[in-house]
Amino acid sequence: MNERESDLLERVSTQLFIGGEWTDAASGKTFEVRDPSTNEVIAQVADASPEDGIRALDAAVAAQDAWAATSPRERSDILRRVFDLVRERADDVALLMTLEMGKPLAEAKGEVAYGNEFNRWFSEEAVRIAGRYGQNPEGTGRIIVSQRPVGPAFFVTPWNFPFAMATRKIAPALAAGCTVIIKPPQLTPLTTLFFTQLLVEAGLPAGVVNVVTSASSSRLSAPIIADPRLRKLSFTGSTEVGRKLIAQAAEGVLRVSMELGGNAPFVVFEDADLDAAVAGALAAKFRNIGQACTAANRFIVHESVASAFAERVTERVQSMRIGRGTEEGVQIGPLIDADAVAKAAELVADATSRGARITTGGEALDGPGTFYQPTVLTDVQPGSAILREEIFGPVLAISTFTTEDEAVRLANDTEYGLVSYVYTQDLQRGHRMIERLDTGMMGLNAGVISNAAAPFGGVKQSGIGREGGAEGIHEYLSTKYTFLPN
């Protein structure tokens, strides 16, 4: 670790943030945060107890009425100041993400730019919350429809996009007038803690955002979710955990937003621009080392172009540089931990046992660090686990199809429905795919689609609700109808 990295880590608070104060966990316990590229411990972070979680909820509840009464313009101005501060400190935020998560620094900088757009977007949306007023059809009175903040919200965020997942939840909540308790991921909490320092610097009032880090998400979360004062729960992570949280939230009839697992199909038709499809495939698969819910999971390629597609993809993947994310030119950093490496190896072994062929990669690398080679599989057979399970690693798995109907059937053959990607130069076919593919989002001749101005979310077991876009702020607003007689 060099001097700049050490200095940055020293400037990040590793305590809990409750009611506007940095504080140790009540127990005094901490947990380790490690750099996955070296396995080196880079921080000791406060390990919150359930009692700490309730203290954070107390603070959010105490601040809720005053924050809801704050003018939309003031909320907007604070978010805009946050945006400006993040832009000034972008290099620090990016480096911190690379140190705790492992992604290449260039990608971390891209995440900072993307995640910060939620601060700017919702600073603009804060002053555009609107209702309606009009005469009722009978002519006996007036209908008034207004929007009010839902109330205190609890967020549980994932390790793979530690900055963007925090801003994507916090920014709309603040814009709507909701106070927040956020539980950052155990593996990558430092980015959220640093972002919280910028929120404070921007003038956010005490108690509006509270941060509780913990090594046990379930133990910390359960009493917060069960508390009747909480009114909103938002989670990004696996479908398995999401189901459990929805069940817990049902007891209090909480508003929930769930961004869950994915199994994205990447469909390449025979008329596709292959160069564009290859470029899109690399972006959709290897961004974030494949550790993204939007990562393309199943490459469904027309049999007439499958060989050419696989050959071009393999050539590009073989040239990818693997290493620590801070090193110049690195494109593939480490996976988050040893379990992630083991899962990638297990899925590749299952696929090859069923007849798939490795054209490049297919091996874990010796430590230190948790690295797995970027891998391309061809001739992946039906029934392979890699076609059913979210890979969350740098493995590109190719199977083939013959007809459009077959492509649609294969693409939709999953309980997930987050995002799909389609490459075709036939505009009518593209429109048919928009209608026929069961996903909440789609990239048509595009391998990266996320944007703060667009609604992010899935269908089926990929989740409930939307983040971003004009739709995002409504996840934190409740609709009130008032009747005014003549």
N, C-alpha and C positions, 0 to 999 in steps of 0.2 A: 504494500500500500504506500502510495507516495504522499508527499506533504500536503498537497491540495486536498486529496481524499480524506486524510486525517483531520485537517482543519474543518472541512465541511461537516464531518460526522460530529465533531465537538460542538458545532453550532446548532445541532438538532436537539431539541428537548426530548427526553425519553420518559417523561412523567405523564400522568393522566392530566387531562385538562377539563376541569369541572367548575362551573360557575365563574368563569373568567380567571381561574387560578391554576397554575401548574402545581401538581401535588403528587406525592408518592402513593402507591397503593396502600390501603389500610393495613395490609399484612406485611408490607415492606418487601414482598417478593418481586422478583424480576424474571424475565425469560430472555434467551439469547436470540439474536438475529445474526444470520451468517451470510456471507458472500458465496453464492452457489458456484462461482467459478474457481474458488480456492478453498472453500469450506472453512474459511477463517471467520471467527466471531468478530463482528464489527460494532455491536451495540448490545447493551443490556437494557431492556425496556420494562417499565412497570407492568406487573401482572395483576390486573384488576380482579377483585372479588365480586360476587353478586351484590354485596353491600355497596361497593363502589359504583356499580351500575345503577342502583336505586338512587344514590346520591346524585348521579348525573341526570337521572330522570327528574329528581326534585328540582334541580337547577333549571332544566328545560321548561318544566311546568311553571316555575316561578317567573320566568322571563317571557312566557308565551303571550300574555295579554298585552304587555307593553310593545313587544315586537310586532304583533298583529296590528296594533294601533299606529305603528310607525308609518309615515307616509310612503306610498309607492316610490316617490322620487328619492327619498332618503335610502330606501332599500336598494334602489337602482344604482345610486351613486356609490354605495359601499361595494357592490359587486363590480362596478366599473373600476374602482380603485384596486380591488383584488386582481382584476384582469391586468391592470397596468403593472402591479407589483410582480405578478408571476412572469410577465413578459420581461421585466428587468432582471429577474433571478432565474431565468429559464435554464441557463447552463448549470446552475446549482441543483435545480429540481431534477434535471435529466441525469446528471451524474449520480445523484442519490438513488434514483430508480435503478440505474445500471448496477450500482454497488449492492443493492439488496435483492434485486430480482434477476440480474444477469443479462438482460437484453442489450444488444449493441447500442452504443451511445447515440448513433444516428437515429435509430428507431425511438430511443427514449426522448430525444429532442422532438421528434414527430408527435409523440404522445403528449408532450407538454403543450405543443401548439394546438393539437386537437382538443385536449381536455380543457385548456384555457378558454376555448371558444364557448364552452357552456357558461362560463362566468360572464362573458360579453353578451351572449345570446339572451340569457335570462335577466341580465341587467336591463335589457331592452323590453323583455316581456313583462317585467314587474309593473311598468306603467301602462300596460295594455290589458289589464284584467278588466273585463267588461261584463255587464248583464244586459237586461232588456226591459223595456217598459212599453205597455200597449193596452188597448181596450180589449176586454174579453168579448167573445163572439156574441154574447147575449146583450151587450151594451149596458150592463148593470154596474160596471166597475172597471178598475184597472188592475192589470197583472204586472207585478214587479218581480223580476228574477235577478238575484244578486249572488255574488261569489264570495265565500268566506274561507279563511285558512282552515284546513282540516284540524290542525293542532299539533302537539308534539309528535315528532317522527323518529323512528329508530332505524338506522341503516347498518347493514352488515355487508362489507365489501370484499372482493376477491383479491388475490395476490398478483394476478397476471397483468393488470393495468392499474397499478396502485394510485396513480394520479387521476386519470380520466374517470375511473369508477367513483372516486370521491367527489369530483366536481360535478359529474353527471347527476348525482343525487342531491348534494348540498345546495348547488346553485338554484335549482327550481324551488326547493323548499324555502330558502331564504327569500326568493322573489315573491313567493305566495304569502309570506308572513308566518311560516311555521318555524318553530325551534327544533333543534336536532340533537340526537345522541348518535354518535357513529362509533362502531366497533371495527377498526381496521383489521386487515388480515394478520395473523400471527407471523407469517413468513416475511411480509413486506410492510411493516407499520410505519417506517420512518418517513416515507413520502407524505402520508397523511398528517403526521405530526408537524412536519415542516410547513405544509400548506396551512395548517392551523395557525402557526406563528404569523403567516402572511395575512390571514383573516384578522387577527388581532391588530396587526400593524395598520390594516385598512380601516380600523375603527369599529369593528363589529362589537356590539354591546355584550357584556358578560352574560353568560348563560344561554346565549342564542345557539351556539355550537359547543357541544361537549364531547370529548374524545376519551374513550375507555379501551385501552389495549389489554388483551388477555390471551393466555395460552389455551384457554378453554372457551370456545365460542358458545357452546351449548349451555354450559354452567352459568355464564354471565348473562346470556340472552333470555333464558327462560323466565326469570322473575320480572324483567323489564316488559316482555311481551304480555305477561299475565296481569300486569298492573292496569287497572281500569282508566288511569289517566293518560295512557298512551293511546294515540288515535291512528297511527300510520306505521306500517312496516314495509321496508324495501330491502330486497336481498338480491345479490347477484352471485351465482354459484351453481352447484350441481342440482339436477332435478331431484335427486334423492333427498338432499337436505331441504330443498325448497318445499317438498311435500310435507315434511315434518313441521316446518315453520308455518305453512298455511294452516295445518291442523291446530297448531298452538294459537294462531291469530284468530281462528274461528270462535274460540271461547269468548273473546271480547268483541267480536264482529269488527275487526280492524280493517281499514282500507289497506290493501296489499298491492305491491308492485313486485313482480318476480321475473328476473331475467335469468333463465335457467340454461340447461344444456343444449347443445346443438349437434347436428350430424349432417352438415351442409353438403348437398350435391353440387358438383361442378360439371355441367353438361356441355360437351363440345360436339356440335353437329358437323356433318360432312362439308357444309359450305362455310364453316368458320374461317376467319383470318387466323391461320395457325400461329403466326408470330405474335399476334395480339393475345391469342388464347394462352400461349406459353408464358408470356409476360404476366398475364392476369393470374395464371395458375401459381406462379412463383410468389406473387404478392399475397394471394389468398391462402396459400399453404404455409409459407415459411416466415411470414410476418410474426414477430414475437416468438420465433422458434417453434411455430405451430401451436403455441399455447394460447389459443383464443377461441372463444365460443363461436366466433364468426369464421374460423379457419375452415377452408374446404376440406372435407373429410373423405368424400367418395368422388373420384374422378370418373365420370361416366362418359366414355368417348366413342363416337361412331366407329364401327369396325373398319371403315375404309380409310380413316386417318389415324387410327390408334397407334400404329407403328411409328409413323412420322412424328406424332405428338410425343410419344414416349422417348424417342431418340433425341429430340430437341430439348425436352425437359431434362433428361439425364445429362446431356452435355453441359447445360447451365448449372445443374446441381453439383456436378463434379468439380466445378470451378469455385464453389463457395468456400470462403475462408472461415474456419472454426477457431474460436479462442475467447479470451476474456473480453467482455463487451467494451471495455475502455480502450482496447487496442485498435489502432488505425486499420480500417478496411475489413474488420470482422463483420461477417454477415450472420453467423450462427453462434450464439452464445450457449451457455449451459442450460439444461433443464432445471427446474426449480429445486428438485431434490432427487435422492436415489430412487424413491418410489416411482417417480415419473420416468426415469430411465428404464426401470424394470418393466413398467407397463408397455413402453414402446417396444422393448425387446420381445415381450410376450406376444404382442399383437403381430409383429413381424414373423415370429416363429410359427404361430398358428396359421398365418396366411400362406407361408411357404410350404407348410406340411400339407396344405390342401391343393398345392399346385402353382401358387404364385411364384414369380421369378424376380430376384433382386437384380436391378441393372446398375445400381450404385449404392454404397452405404451398407446399412444393415448391421452395424456393430456399435456397441458402447465403447467409449474411449477410456483408457486408464486415467485415474485421478492424478493430482487433486482436481476437484470439481466434478460436476455431474453432467457430462457431455455425451450426446448420442449423435452419430453421424447423420447428416441429411440423407434421406433414403428414398429411392423410387422403386415401387413394386409394380409389375405388370401381370396381366392374366390373373387378377384376383378373382377367386371363385365364389359363387353364391354360398352362403352359410359361413363365410369367414367372419371371425369376430370383429375384424377391422372395419367391416361394413356396417356393423350394428353399434359399436361403441365409439364414443368420442375419443380420438387418438390423443390430443393434447401433446403433440410432439412433432418433430420434423420428418414425417413419413407420408409420402404421396402415393396413394394406392389407386391403380388404374384398372377398371373393368370396361367391358364393351357393350354396345347395343346395336340393333339393326334398324328399328323403326322408331318414329316419334312417340308412338303409344308406349313402346317398351321403355324408352327413356323416361317418360313421365311416370310409368309404374315403378321403375327402379328408384327414381328420385324421391317419390312419395312413400316408399316402403320403409318408413321409420316412424317411431312415436314422436320424434322431434319435428319442429317446424320453425326454426329461427331464420335462416337465410339460405338462399340458393343463388347459384351463378350459372348463367347461360351464355354461350357464345354461338352466334349465328348471324349471317348477313341477310337473312330473310326477315324483313320487318313484320310480315304477317305471322310468321312462326314465332317471332319474339313476343308479339301480343298474345298469341295463344299460350305461351309459357307463363306469362304474367297471370293469366286466368287459371291455368291448370296446376301450377305448382303450389303445394300447401305450405307456404312459408310466409312469415310476417314481413320479410324484406327480400329483395332480389337485386342482383347486379346483372344487367343486360349488357354484355360486352364490357364488363368492368369487374376487376378483382378486389377492389377496395371501395366500400360504399358508405362507411360511417361518416356522419356529418351532424354537427350540433343543431342544425336547422331542420333536421329530418327526424321522424319518430322511429326510435330504435326499440325493437321488441319482436316476440315471436307468437306463434300459435301452437296448438296441441300442447305437448309437455315441455315446450320451450319457454312457457311463461305466461304472465298476465300483466297487462299494462304497457305503457310506452314511456321511454325516456328521450328527451330532446324534442325539438320542433315545437310548434304551437301546442301540440298535444301534451307535452311534458309537464307544463305548469298545472294542468288540470288534474294531474294525479295528486296534487297537494291542495286542491280547492274543493269545497262542498257547495252544492247549489241550494240556495234558499228561495222559496217562492212566498211572496206576500200578496194578499188580495186587499185592494183598497176600494170599497164600495163607493158609488156615486153619492 
